[in-house]
Amino acid sequence: MINVNNTTRSYSGRPGCMCGCNGKYNESPRARKMAITQLTKNPEVRLLVWDNHTEGCIYIETETRSRVLYLNARGVDEARVMGIKEEE
């Protein structure tokens, strides 16, 4: 199960640019816990990995919102164990 210790930050904002102009990055444990709850309950959540599979994120994009939770290597492993589909 993904927990706050397996995450680094979360993002919530309007779709499009994610530099921070359309939304907000947050590194607080509370924001990351809320993102874990929201994202892991949604069957549309996807996993994206990079940096030789040592970092990644789970995310959902809708017409009105992008929600992203950034993961460390342990978080990536936990997302896979949970069966979150990996982006190809």
C-alpha angles and dihedrals in degrees: 000000000000113000134179092267089062093056136072106191145334134229131204124177150109117307120269124043114034098191088111098268093103098037148350136280115212130188098182117121090234093056092046092049090051090050091050090053095046097043101042092052092055116086090207093064115124135197122227121186134191142158095065090313093298096112137027147135143239115224150170126203121195131170090270107026145037115203119186134175116194117218137200120221093278090051091052090052092048092049089054092049089052089055098245107166114249119230111242 
